[in-house]
Amino acid sequence: MAKRGRKPKNLDKNYFAEKQELAVYDYIQFSKIVTNRTREIIKTVFDWDDEQLDLMTDAEHSQTIYDLMHLAEEVVLEDKNKAFQISEMKNEIEAARLEMDKIYNATLRAAFEKMIESIIRRYHLYVPDETFDETFTDTLSFLITKADKYDPLKGTRAYSYYGNASKNYTSRSEER
Protein backbone atom coordinates (compact mmCIF):
# COMPACT_ATOMS: atom_id res chain seq x y z
CA MET A 1 0.00 0.00 0.00
CA ALA A 2 1.31 3.45 -0.91
CA LYS A 3 2.11 5.86 1.88
CA ARG A 4 -0.47 8.57 2.35
CA GLY A 5 0.42 12.21 1.96
CA ARG A 6 3.50 11.55 -0.15
CA LYS A 7 4.34 13.21 -3.42
CA PRO A 8 3.82 10.81 -6.34
CA LYS A 9 6.97 9.50 -7.98
CA ASN A 10 5.77 10.11 -11.54
CA LEU A 11 5.56 13.89 -11.46
CA ASP A 12 3.98 15.74 -14.32
CA LYS A 13 5.23 19.18 -15.31
CA ASN A 14 2.62 20.95 -13.17
CA TYR A 15 3.42 19.27 -9.88
CA PHE A 16 5.94 20.34 -7.28
CA ALA A 17 9.33 19.36 -8.60
CA GLU A 18 12.67 21.08 -8.01
CA LYS A 19 11.73 23.89 -10.41
CA GLN A 20 8.70 24.81 -8.31
CA GLU A 21 10.63 24.54 -5.05
CA LEU A 22 13.23 27.00 -6.37
CA ALA A 23 10.50 29.31 -7.68
CA VAL A 24 9.05 29.47 -4.15
CA TYR A 25 12.39 30.76 -2.84
CA ASP A 26 12.46 33.50 -5.48
CA TYR A 27 8.81 34.38 -4.80
CA ILE A 28 9.53 34.75 -1.08
CA GLN A 29 12.55 36.98 -1.72
CA PHE A 30 10.46 39.38 -3.80
CA SER A 31 7.70 39.25 -1.19
CA LYS A 32 10.22 40.35 1.46
CA ILE A 33 11.22 43.31 -0.71
CA VAL A 34 7.57 44.37 -0.96
CA THR A 35 7.02 44.06 2.79
CA ASN A 36 10.28 45.78 3.80
CA ARG A 37 9.85 48.67 1.39
CA THR A 38 6.22 49.12 2.45
CA ARG A 39 7.36 49.34 6.07
CA GLU A 40 10.03 51.88 5.12
CA ILE A 41 7.51 54.06 3.29
CA ILE A 42 5.15 54.09 6.26
CA LYS A 43 7.97 54.89 8.67
CA THR A 44 9.21 57.68 6.40
CA VAL A 45 5.81 59.30 5.86
CA PHE A 46 4.77 59.26 9.51
CA ASP A 47 8.28 59.67 11.00
CA TRP A 48 7.90 56.45 12.98
CA ASP A 49 10.48 53.98 14.16
CA ASP A 50 10.03 50.18 14.09
CA GLU A 51 8.48 50.16 17.56
CA GLN A 52 5.81 52.70 16.65
CA LEU A 53 4.97 50.83 13.44
CA ASP A 54 4.69 47.53 15.31
CA LEU A 55 2.47 49.21 17.87
CA MET A 56 0.11 50.46 15.14
CA THR A 57 -0.14 47.01 13.56
CA ASP A 58 -0.75 45.12 16.82
CA ALA A 59 -4.05 43.40 17.61
CA GLU A 60 -5.38 46.33 19.66
CA HIS A 61 -5.16 48.78 16.76
CA SER A 62 -6.06 46.11 14.17
CA GLN A 63 -4.38 48.03 11.36
CA THR A 64 -2.58 46.02 8.75
CA ILE A 65 0.55 47.28 7.13
CA TYR A 66 -1.43 47.65 3.90
CA ASP A 67 -4.08 49.79 5.64
CA LEU A 68 -1.29 52.06 6.83
CA MET A 69 0.23 52.12 3.35
CA HIS A 70 -3.12 53.29 2.00
CA LEU A 71 -3.13 56.13 4.55
CA ALA A 72 0.48 56.97 3.74
CA GLU A 73 -0.36 57.32 0.04
CA GLU A 74 -2.92 60.00 0.93
CA VAL A 75 -0.39 62.10 2.86
CA VAL A 76 1.06 64.93 0.78
CA LEU A 77 4.76 65.33 1.45
CA GLU A 78 6.30 68.77 1.29
CA ASP A 79 9.81 67.43 1.88
CA LYS A 80 11.19 66.78 -1.61
CA ASN A 81 13.87 64.41 -0.28
CA LYS A 82 11.26 62.23 1.44
CA ALA A 83 9.02 62.36 -1.62
CA PHE A 84 11.91 61.16 -3.80
CA GLN A 85 12.79 58.35 -1.37
CA ILE A 86 9.18 57.21 -1.30
CA SER A 87 8.84 57.25 -5.08
CA GLU A 88 12.02 55.14 -5.37
CA MET A 89 10.69 52.64 -2.82
CA LYS A 90 7.34 52.49 -4.66
CA ASN A 91 9.21 51.68 -7.87
CA GLU A 92 11.03 48.84 -6.09
CA ILE A 93 7.73 47.54 -4.74
CA GLU A 94 6.14 47.61 -8.18
CA ALA A 95 9.13 45.83 -9.76
CA ALA A 96 9.07 43.15 -7.04
CA ARG A 97 5.31 42.65 -7.47
CA LEU A 98 5.74 42.22 -11.22
CA GLU A 99 8.42 39.58 -10.62
CA MET A 100 6.18 37.83 -8.08
CA ASP A 101 3.36 37.76 -10.63
CA LYS A 102 5.68 36.33 -13.30
CA ILE A 103 6.93 33.59 -10.99
CA TYR A 104 3.43 32.74 -9.81
CA ASN A 105 1.88 32.62 -13.28
CA ALA A 106 4.77 30.84 -14.99
CA THR A 107 5.64 28.24 -12.36
CA LEU A 108 3.60 28.14 -9.18
CA ARG A 109 -0.01 28.56 -10.30
CA ALA A 110 -0.34 25.21 -12.04
CA ALA A 111 1.46 23.42 -9.18
CA PHE A 112 -0.80 24.99 -6.53
CA GLU A 113 -3.92 24.20 -8.55
CA LYS A 114 -2.89 20.57 -9.04
CA MET A 115 -1.99 20.23 -5.34
CA ILE A 116 -5.25 21.69 -4.05
CA GLU A 117 -7.38 19.69 -6.46
CA SER A 118 -5.59 16.49 -5.45
CA ILE A 119 -5.95 17.22 -1.72
CA ILE A 120 -9.66 17.98 -1.94
CA ARG A 121 -10.37 14.85 -3.99
CA ARG A 122 -8.00 12.51 -2.09
CA TYR A 123 -9.27 13.38 1.37
CA HIS A 124 -12.87 14.07 0.32
CA LEU A 125 -12.72 17.58 1.76
CA TYR A 126 -15.89 18.85 0.20
CA VAL A 127 -17.49 21.74 2.09
CA PRO A 128 -21.26 21.41 2.58
CA ASP A 129 -23.29 23.94 0.61
CA GLU A 130 -20.33 24.71 -1.67
CA THR A 131 -19.46 23.47 -5.10
CA PHE A 132 -16.06 21.95 -5.76
CA ASP A 133 -15.04 25.11 -7.65
CA GLU A 134 -15.97 27.34 -4.71
CA THR A 135 -13.98 25.21 -2.27
CA PHE A 136 -11.08 25.04 -4.70
CA THR A 137 -11.02 28.81 -5.31
CA ASP A 138 -11.36 29.61 -1.61
CA THR A 139 -8.46 27.30 -0.74
CA LEU A 140 -6.29 28.71 -3.53
CA SER A 141 -6.97 32.27 -2.30
CA PHE A 142 -6.02 31.26 1.22
CA LEU A 143 -2.84 29.59 0.02
CA ILE A 144 -1.78 32.66 -1.96
CA THR A 145 -2.23 34.89 1.09
CA LYS A 146 -0.02 32.52 3.09
CA ALA A 147 2.56 31.88 0.37
CA ASP A 148 5.13 34.25 1.83
CA LYS A 149 4.89 32.69 5.32
CA TYR A 150 6.91 29.66 4.23
CA ASP A 151 10.40 29.68 5.75
CA PRO A 152 12.88 27.54 3.81
CA LEU A 153 15.37 27.80 6.69
CA LYS A 154 13.21 25.47 8.81
CA GLY A 155 14.29 22.54 6.67
CA THR A 156 10.88 21.63 5.23
CA ARG A 157 9.98 21.47 1.57
CA ALA A 158 7.59 24.02 0.09
CA TYR A 159 5.46 21.16 -1.22
CA SER A 160 4.95 19.83 2.29
CA TYR A 161 4.28 23.24 3.83
CA TYR A 162 1.72 24.31 1.23
CA GLY A 163 0.09 20.90 1.14
CA ASN A 164 -0.42 20.91 4.91
CA ALA A 165 -1.68 24.50 4.88
CA SER A 166 -4.20 23.65 2.14
CA LYS A 167 -5.37 20.47 3.82
CA ASN A 168 -5.75 22.13 7.23
CA TYR A 169 -7.63 25.09 5.78
CA THR A 170 -10.00 22.91 3.76
CA SER A 171 -10.54 20.59 6.75
CA ARG A 172 -11.58 23.56 8.89
CA SER A 173 -13.80 24.90 6.12
CA GLU A 174 -15.49 21.51 5.88
CA GLU A 175 -16.53 21.75 9.57
CA ARG A 176 -18.55 24.93 9.00
trRosetta pair geometry for C-beta under 8 A, 3 or more apart (Angstrom, degrees):
i j d omega theta_ij theta_ji phi_ij phi_ji
2 6 7.1 -130 167 48 95 121
3 6 4.6 63 89 -16 105 131
5 163 7.5 132 -159 139 83 138
7 11 7.2 4 161 -83 108 107
7 15 7.3 138 -161 160 104 124
7 16 6.6 -94 -124 69 135 104
7 159 5.9 7 -75 154 132 151
8 11 6.5 152 86 -75 87 58
8 15 7.3 -60 51 -166 100 169
11 15 4.5 -133 -154 69 90 126
11 16 7.6 -102 -138 67 130 43
11 17 5.1 132 137 -73 157 105
12 15 5.5 97 53 -6 67 104
12 114 7.7 -155 65 -135 111 158
13 17 7.9 -55 -138 3 37 135
13 110 7.8 1 112 118 79 146
14 110 3.9 -95 -142 146 105 115
14 111 5.8 -166 171 -75 60 53
14 113 7.5 -44 170 65 125 98
14 114 4.9 133 123 -36 107 143
15 20 7.6 -115 124 -3 36 152
15 111 6.0 97 -154 -128 18 82
15 114 5.5 -103 -89 109 68 149
15 115 7.4 119 -138 -63 71 80
16 20 4.6 -113 -132 80 59 142
16 21 6.5 82 -177 -53 94 80
16 111 5.2 97 -69 -165 66 125
16 115 6.7 41 -26 -71 111 123
16 157 7.8 114 148 151 136 116
16 158 6.9 -159 -149 89 132 94
16 159 3.8 154 116 -94 160 111
16 162 7.9 163 -78 55 145 127
17 20 5.8 100 46 13 53 98
17 21 7.3 -103 112 -4 32 95
18 21 5.4 -54 -146 37 36 115
18 22 6.3 34 157 -17 68 106
19 22 6.1 -60 -152 38 27 107
19 23 6.4 29 150 -22 63 108
19 107 6.3 -136 141 -145 98 119
20 23 5.3 -51 -145 34 35 116
20 24 6.6 44 153 -27 64 97
20 107 5.8 174 -106 164 65 101
20 108 6.3 119 -147 -99 91 62
20 111 4.6 98 -125 -76 148 167
20 158 7.1 -143 128 84 88 132
20 159 7.5 80 100 -70 122 93
21 24 5.8 -48 -158 23 32 114
21 25 7.3 33 146 -18 60 99
21 157 6.4 -57 -117 -160 123 90
21 158 5.2 168 -125 26 67 117
21 159 6.9 -50 -82 -26 96 94
22 25 5.7 -47 -159 28 41 114
22 26 6.8 37 148 -14 67 102
23 26 5.7 -54 -152 39 38 111
23 27 6.1 43 149 -24 68 106
23 103 5.2 162 -170 -169 97 102
23 106 7.8 -153 -132 86 140 92
23 107 4.0 -151 -109 110 166 150
23 108 5.6 -159 119 -54 130 92
24 27 5.5 -53 -146 35 32 116
24 28 6.3 33 155 -20 65 105
24 108 6.9 112 -77 -99 71 122
24 147 7.7 -138 -140 -173 88 94
24 150 6.4 -34 173 86 123 151
24 152 7.5 140 110 -69 109 115
24 158 4.0 140 24 -111 175 161
25 28 5.9 -56 -150 35 29 110
25 29 6.6 31 152 -21 63 105
25 152 5.9 10 -99 -41 93 157
25 158 8.0 -118 -42 -52 68 135
26 29 5.7 -54 -151 32 34 113
26 30 6.6 27 155 -12 66 104
26 99 7.6 -110 157 154 105 112
26 103 5.5 -168 99 -111 114 148
27 30 6.1 -61 -154 40 30 105
27 31 6.3 33 149 -23 65 109
27 100 5.8 86 -144 -134 75 78
27 103 4.8 -160 -78 110 89 145
27 104 6.6 94 -116 -62 127 78
27 108 6.6 26 -59 -39 152 151
27 147 6.5 -58 136 151 134 122
27 148 7.4 -128 132 -88 91 75
28 31 5.3 -53 -146 36 34 117
28 32 6.5 39 154 -23 65 100
28 147 7.7 -143 -80 140 76 81
28 148 5.7 140 -123 -135 70 67
28 150 6.4 -104 -84 72 132 92
28 152 7.2 -175 42 -14 162 108
29 32 5.8 -50 -153 30 32 112
29 33 6.9 35 148 -20 61 100
30 33 5.4 -46 -154 29 40 116
30 34 6.7 42 149 -19 66 100
30 96 4.3 166 -167 -166 87 88
30 97 7.6 166 158 -66 116 24
30 99 4.8 -154 -111 89 151 116
30 100 4.6 -163 106 -62 135 89
30 103 7.3 168 20 7 143 140
31 34 5.7 -51 -153 33 35 113
31 35 6.4 30 152 -14 67 107
31 96 7.6 171 -63 160 21 118
31 100 6.3 95 -65 -103 73 134
31 147 7.3 -171 -75 102 155 95
31 148 3.8 -152 156 -111 158 128
32 35 5.7 -55 -144 41 33 109
32 36 5.9 29 160 -16 69 111
32 148 7.5 169 -52 -162 62 118
33 36 6.1 -59 -140 41 25 106
33 37 6.0 19 164 -12 63 113
33 92 6.3 -121 169 155 113 103
33 93 7.3 -176 129 -102 89 49
33 96 4.1 -163 88 -101 126 152
34 37 6.3 -63 -144 42 22 105
34 38 6.1 24 158 -22 61 112
34 93 5.3 87 -126 -141 69 81
34 96 4.9 -156 -56 102 84 134
34 97 6.1 88 -95 -64 128 82
34 100 7.4 -22 -30 -27 137 145
35 38 5.8 -58 -147 35 27 113
35 39 6.5 28 155 -19 63 105
35 65 7.2 56 -146 103 78 162
35 148 7.5 154 -35 155 131 153
36 39 5.7 -53 -151 35 31 112
36 40 6.4 32 151 -19 64 105
37 40 5.4 -51 -147 36 36 114
37 41 6.4 39 154 -22 66 101
37 89 4.5 170 -167 -170 102 96
37 90 7.8 170 152 -70 125 28
37 92 5.2 -170 -101 90 157 118
37 93 4.9 -151 95 -65 138 93
37 96 7.5 163 15 11 139 144
38 41 5.8 -50 -150 32 31 111
38 42 6.6 29 153 -16 63 105
38 65 5.7 88 125 150 125 117
38 66 7.3 -30 -171 -87 148 60
38 69 5.3 -45 -160 -85 103 133
38 93 6.5 92 -60 -107 79 135
39 42 5.9 -58 -151 37 31 110
39 43 6.2 28 155 -16 67 109
39 50 7.9 26 173 -114 125 76
39 53 6.3 82 -155 171 91 160
39 65 6.5 -45 -79 -149 74 132
40 43 5.7 -57 -145 40 30 110
40 44 6.1 31 156 -21 66 109
40 89 5.7 -147 89 -127 118 150
41 44 5.7 -58 -147 37 28 111
41 45 6.2 25 159 -18 66 108
41 69 6.6 57 87 -125 126 88
41 72 5.8 121 135 135 98 153
41 86 5.4 88 -132 -133 93 88
41 89 5.2 -172 -67 103 97 143
41 90 7.0 77 -94 -61 142 78
41 93 8.0 -30 -26 -37 138 141
42 45 6.0 -56 -143 37 28 107
42 46 6.2 -9 170 14 64 113
42 48 6.9 -26 131 43 83 127
42 53 6.0 105 108 -120 123 118
42 65 6.9 -117 -24 -159 155 80
42 68 4.9 40 -126 132 135 119
42 69 6.1 -79 -67 -81 105 62
42 72 5.2 -120 -105 -57 62 148
43 46 6.8 -75 -138 55 21 86
43 47 7.6 35 171 -138 56 9
43 48 4.8 -107 -129 69 64 82
43 49 6.8 58 -146 -113 116 17
43 50 7.4 -15 -99 -70 138 48
43 52 7.9 123 -120 70 82 106
43 53 5.8 -53 -78 -56 91 133
44 47 7.6 13 -171 -73 23 44
44 82 5.7 164 166 -152 108 98
44 85 6.0 -147 -150 103 158 128
44 86 6.0 -165 96 -74 140 94
44 89 7.8 162 12 5 148 154
45 72 4.1 143 41 -146 165 101
45 75 5.2 122 -173 64 119 144
45 77 6.9 -104 -123 -74 78 115
45 82 7.4 130 -91 169 48 125
45 86 6.8 68 -64 -96 93 138
46 52 7.7 -147 114 122 120 131
46 68 8.0 -62 -17 -172 143 110
46 72 6.9 -88 -30 -100 96 98
46 75 7.7 -177 -68 -39 70 169
48 52 3.8 -131 -157 86 103 127
48 53 5.1 126 123 -52 135 81
48 56 7.5 -50 -134 -5 162 133
49 52 5.4 97 49 10 63 100
49 53 7.3 -126 100 -3 33 92
50 53 5.7 -60 -150 39 32 111
50 54 6.1 31 156 -18 68 108
51 54 5.8 -55 -146 38 29 110
51 55 6.3 34 152 -23 63 106
52 55 5.5 -52 -149 33 32 116
52 56 6.5 29 154 -17 64 105
53 56 5.8 -57 -151 36 32 108
53 57 6.4 10 157 -2 66 111
53 65 7.9 38 178 -112 107 93
53 68 7.6 127 -144 148 86 171
54 57 6.1 -69 -143 48 30 98
54 58 6.6 53 153 -52 65 93
55 58 5.8 -35 -153 -5 32 117
55 61 7.2 79 143 -11 60 140
56 61 5.3 -95 -161 103 42 166
56 63 5.3 -34 157 59 84 135
56 68 6.3 86 126 -87 132 137
57 61 6.9 -58 -70 74 10 119
57 63 5.6 -90 -100 84 53 83
57 64 6.5 55 -137 -138 98 25
57 65 5.7 5 -104 -62 141 72
57 68 7.0 -73 -72 -18 97 137
58 61 5.7 80 58 22 72 95
59 62 6.5 19 -171 -74 38 71
63 67 4.7 -129 -162 78 79 132
63 68 5.6 79 155 -51 123 95
64 67 4.7 107 51 -1 73 98
64 68 7.2 -142 95 1 44 85
65 68 5.7 -55 -153 40 36 112
65 69 6.3 43 146 -26 66 103
66 69 5.2 -43 -143 31 38 117
66 70 6.6 47 152 -24 62 97
67 70 5.7 -52 -157 30 32 114
67 71 6.8 30 147 -14 64 103
68 71 5.5 -51 -151 37 38 112
68 72 6.2 41 149 -23 68 105
69 72 5.4 -52 -145 36 34 115
69 73 6.5 40 153 -25 64 100
70 73 5.9 -50 -153 27 30 113
70 74 7.2 27 149 -17 59 104
71 74 5.8 -61 -160 33 37 111
71 75 7.0 41 147 -29 67 100
72 75 5.7 -46 -155 19 40 115
77 82 5.0 -130 -171 96 141 114
77 83 4.5 179 89 -72 126 88
77 86 6.8 146 -3 12 158 146
79 82 4.0 56 93 15 115 112
79 83 6.5 169 90 -15 59 85
80 83 5.4 -53 -143 38 34 116
80 84 6.3 37 156 -22 66 103
81 84 5.9 -54 -151 34 29 110
81 85 6.5 30 151 -18 63 106
82 85 5.6 -54 -148 36 34 113
82 86 6.2 31 155 -18 67 107
83 86 5.9 -56 -148 37 28 110
83 87 6.4 28 155 -19 64 106
84 87 5.8 -55 -147 35 31 109
84 88 6.4 32 154 -19 64 105
85 88 5.8 -58 -153 36 30 112
85 89 6.4 26 152 -16 65 107
86 89 5.7 -55 -146 38 33 110
86 90 6.3 36 153 -21 66 105
87 90 5.6 -50 -146 35 33 114
87 91 6.6 39 152 -22 63 101
88 91 5.7 -52 -154 32 32 113
88 92 6.7 32 149 -17 64 103
89 92 5.5 -51 -151 35 37 113
89 93 6.4 41 149 -21 66 102
90 93 5.5 -49 -147 35 35 114
90 94 6.3 35 154 -19 66 104
91 94 5.8 -53 -147 36 31 110
91 95 6.3 31 154 -18 65 106
92 95 5.8 -55 -146 38 31 111
92 96 6.2 29 155 -18 65 107
93 96 5.8 -58 -148 38 29 109
93 97 6.3 29 154 -19 65 107
94 97 5.7 -53 -146 36 31 112
94 98 6.5 34 154 -21 63 104
95 98 5.8 -53 -151 33 31 113
95 99 6.6 30 152 -16 63 105
96 99 5.7 -55 -151 37 34 111
96 100 6.3 37 150 -22 66 104
97 100 5.5 -50 -146 35 34 114
97 101 6.4 37 153 -20 65 103
98 101 5.7 -52 -150 35 31 113
98 102 6.5 34 151 -20 64 103
99 102 5.6 -51 -149 34 34 113
99 103 6.4 32 154 -17 66 104
100 103 5.9 -56 -148 38 30 109
100 104 6.1 29 155 -18 65 110
101 104 5.8 -56 -143 39 28 110
101 105 6.0 17 164 -10 66 112
102 105 6.3 -63 -142 43 23 101
102 106 5.8 8 167 -7 64 119
103 106 6.3 -65 -135 45 20 101
103 107 5.8 -40 -174 36 60 113
103 108 6.3 39 138 -6 78 114
104 107 7.4 -86 -125 55 9 72
104 108 4.8 -55 -133 56 50 116
104 109 5.6 75 158 -50 71 90
104 144 7.8 51 -140 -128 138 106
105 108 8.0 8 -10 48 17 79
105 109 5.5 17 -122 -16 34 136
106 109 7.9 105 32 14 19 103
107 110 7.7 -95 175 35 21 95
107 111 7.0 -3 152 -3 62 122
108 111 5.6 -71 -152 45 41 111
108 112 5.7 37 158 -21 79 109
108 147 7.8 64 169 -140 154 138
109 112 6.0 -59 -147 37 26 107
109 113 6.2 23 157 -17 64 110
110 113 5.7 -55 -145 37 30 112
110 114 6.2 30 157 -18 65 107
111 114 5.9 -55 -146 37 28 109
111 115 6.2 30 155 -20 63 109
112 115 5.7 -57 -146 37 30 113
112 116 6.2 24 160 -16 67 108
112 140 6.2 104 139 -132 117 90
112 143 5.9 164 -157 114 123 145
112 144 7.7 64 -175 -67 166 80
112 162 6.9 -91 -113 169 85 142
113 116 6.1 -57 -144 38 26 105
113 117 6.2 25 159 -16 63 111
113 136 7.9 45 -146 180 74 113
113 140 6.8 13 -93 -103 66 131
114 117 6.0 -59 -146 39 26 110
114 118 6.2 25 157 -19 63 111
115 118 5.9 -62 -151 37 26 110
115 119 6.3 23 156 -19 65 109
115 159 7.5 -160 -107 -148 136 76
115 162 6.5 41 131 117 163 112
115 163 5.9 -114 -171 -92 121 80
115 166 6.4 143 129 14 106 165
116 119 5.7 -54 -145 35 31 111
116 120 6.3 28 159 -17 66 106
116 136 5.9 118 128 -147 121 75
116 139 5.0 154 -150 108 126 126
116 140 5.7 -94 -16 -70 171 81
116 143 6.8 -122 -73 -17 123 151
116 166 5.3 -132 -103 -156 79 143
116 170 7.9 146 -155 -53 86 137
117 120 6.1 -57 -147 37 28 107
117 121 6.3 15 160 -8 64 113
117 136 6.4 22 -86 -124 72 121
118 121 6.1 -65 -144 45 27 103
118 122 5.6 23 162 -20 68 116
119 122 5.9 -55 -132 39 24 108
119 123 6.1 -13 178 16 62 113
119 125 6.7 -13 136 24 82 136
119 139 8.0 -158 77 169 126 157
119 163 6.5 172 -78 -154 129 78
119 166 5.3 125 47 115 167 120
119 167 5.2 -126 -164 -80 131 82
119 170 6.6 143 123 27 116 152
120 123 7.1 -78 -139 53 15 84
120 124 8.0 41 167 -126 51 9
120 125 4.9 -102 -132 62 58 96
120 126 6.9 86 -178 -71 97 60
120 132 6.9 126 138 -151 144 89
120 135 6.1 127 -129 120 140 124
120 136 6.4 -82 -13 -84 162 79
120 139 7.1 -162 -62 7 116 162
120 170 6.1 -130 -93 -157 82 158
121 124 7.5 14 -171 -75 27 45
123 167 6.6 75 14 -138 161 103
123 170 7.8 121 78 98 125 128
123 171 7.7 -48 132 -78 141 95
125 135 7.3 170 116 174 84 140
125 167 7.2 -166 -53 -144 159 62
125 170 4.2 66 147 138 143 119
125 171 6.0 -76 -127 -75 123 56
125 173 7.8 75 167 65 104 99
125 174 5.3 -109 -161 -57 74 135
126 130 7.5 -169 179 74 70 91
126 132 6.8 -50 -120 -91 99 74
126 135 6.4 -130 -138 -28 50 167
126 174 7.0 83 75 -116 31 106
127 130 4.1 19 84 36 107 129
127 134 7.5 -97 60 99 122 104
127 135 4.8 165 13 -95 108 114
127 138 7.9 -10 4 52 155 147
127 170 7.5 -120 -50 -162 101 74
127 173 4.9 -52 -91 134 129 100
127 174 5.2 -124 -95 -98 65 53
127 176 6.6 21 -157 40 108 112
128 174 7.5 92 -6 -160 76 59
128 176 7.4 -148 49 79 94 82
130 134 4.2 -127 -169 86 99 127
130 135 5.0 116 121 -52 131 88
130 138 7.6 -43 -161 0 152 140
131 134 4.8 100 52 3 75 101
131 135 7.2 -144 93 0 41 86
132 135 5.9 -60 -152 41 32 109
132 136 5.9 34 152 -22 68 112
133 136 5.5 -55 -141 39 29 115
133 137 6.1 28 160 -17 66 108
134 137 6.0 -55 -143 38 26 107
134 138 6.1 27 157 -19 62 110
135 138 5.8 -57 -145 38 27 111
135 139 6.2 24 158 -16 63 110
135 170 6.6 68 180 -135 106 103
135 173 6.8 151 -135 116 90 142
136 139 6.0 -61 -150 38 25 108
136 140 6.3 23 155 -18 63 109
137 140 5.7 -54 -144 37 30 111
137 141 6.3 34 155 -21 64 104
138 141 5.8 -53 -151 33 29 113
138 142 6.5 30 151 -18 63 105
138 173 6.7 128 115 -126 138 159
139 142 5.6 -52 -149 35 33 113
139 143 6.3 34 153 -21 66 106
139 166 5.5 66 178 -150 116 87
139 169 5.8 143 -128 99 81 121
139 170 5.2 1 -97 -71 130 101
139 173 7.5 -114 -73 7 89 154
140 143 5.6 -54 -146 36 31 112
140 144 6.4 33 155 -21 65 104
141 144 5.9 -55 -150 33 29 110
141 145 6.7 26 154 -16 63 105
142 145 5.9 -61 -155 36 32 108
142 146 6.4 9 156 -2 67 113
142 165 7.6 -165 128 150 104 101
142 166 7.7 140 85 -110 112 59
142 169 4.9 159 121 -167 158 160
143 146 6.0 -70 -147 49 31 100
143 147 6.5 61 150 -63 65 84
143 162 6.1 62 -154 -157 116 97
143 165 6.2 124 -113 108 80 118
143 166 5.6 2 -80 -82 123 93
143 169 7.5 -144 -59 27 75 155
144 147 5.5 -17 -150 -22 35 120
146 149 4.9 -45 -170 19 73 125
146 150 7.9 89 143 -35 80 79
146 165 5.6 -161 105 -173 149 149
147 150 6.8 -39 -179 1 42 109
147 162 7.6 19 -113 -102 69 114
150 158 5.7 49 -178 -121 158 81
150 161 4.9 113 -119 118 106 157
150 162 7.1 -30 -74 -54 134 85
151 154 4.8 79 94 -14 102 107
152 156 7.9 -127 -131 62 40 62
152 158 7.3 -25 -91 -60 91 91
156 160 5.2 -113 179 77 103 126
156 161 5.4 112 116 -55 128 98
157 160 4.6 92 63 5 87 103
157 161 7.0 -159 92 -5 45 87
158 161 5.6 -57 -145 39 34 112
158 162 5.9 22 163 -9 70 111
159 162 6.5 -64 -143 44 21 100
159 163 5.9 22 159 -20 61 116
160 163 5.8 -57 -141 38 24 112
160 164 6.3 21 161 -15 62 108
161 164 6.2 -62 -152 37 24 106
161 165 6.3 21 154 -17 63 110
162 165 5.5 -52 -141 38 34 113
162 166 6.2 35 158 -20 66 106
163 166 5.9 -56 -148 37 28 109
163 167 6.2 24 157 -16 64 109
164 167 5.8 -56 -141 40 30 109
164 168 6.0 27 161 -17 66 109
165 168 6.1 -57 -144 40 25 108
165 169 6.2 23 158 -18 62 111
166 169 5.9 -59 -146 38 26 109
166 170 6.1 18 160 -12 65 111
167 170 6.0 -60 -144 42 27 105
167 171 6.1 30 156 -23 64 109
168 171 5.6 -54 -144 35 28 114
168 172 6.5 26 158 -16 63 105
169 172 6.0 -58 -153 37 29 108
169 173 6.3 29 151 -19 65 108
170 173 5.4 -52 -144 37 35 114
170 174 6.3 44 152 -30 65 101
171 174 5.6 -49 -151 26 30 116
171 175 7.2 32 150 -22 60 101
172 175 5.8 -53 -159 26 38 113
172 176 7.9 59 145 -41 60 85
173 176 6.0 -26 -171 -10 45 115
